[in-house]
Amino acid sequence: MPPPDNSIAGRDMAGAMIEALADQLVQVVKKPGEYALEFQCQFKDLKTQLDLMKSFLADA
């Protein structure tokens, strides 16, 4: 009796592994982008606060 053909199962397993790896890679790549957007928001807030302080000190 010939051994069973595992090539389809092997391809399914390889496909699942590649999909899991791709998902992890996407998560790793997304993190710096999220941090950059968060920093940009914080930077704008700080700039607004500094501009208000400058105006207050100029009026004093």
N, C-alpha and C positions, 0 to 999 in steps of 0.2 A: 504494500500500500504506500503511495507517495505521501510525502509530508504535506500538511495543509498549506495553502497559499496565504501567507500572512502579509503580503505586500499591501493590500487594501487597509488592513488594520494598522500596519506600520505607517502608511501615509496619513491615516486619521490621527494617529498619535503625534506624528511630526507636525501636522497642521495645528493640533491643539497646543503643542508646545510653542510653536511660532506665534500663535495668536496670544498666548499668555505673555510671552516675551515682548510682543508689540504693545500690549496693554501697559506693561510695566514701563516701557520706554516712553510711551506717551505721557504717563504720570511724571516721570523724571523731567521731561522737557517742559511740561506745563508749569512746574513749580517756580522756576526763575521768572517766567512771565507774570505769574501772579504776584510775586514779590515786587517786580518792577512797577506794576500798576498800583500796588498798595503804596509804594514809596512815592510815586508821582503824586498821589492824592495827599499824602502827609506833607510833601514838599510844598504843594500849593497852599495848604493850611498854614504852614509855618511862614510862608512868604506874606500871606494876608495879615497874620498877626504882627510880623515885623513892620509891615507898611503902616498898620494902625499905631504901633508904638512910635514910629518915626513921626507920624503926623501929630501925635500927642506931645512929643518932646519939642517939635517945632513950634507948637502953639504955646508952650510953657514959657 
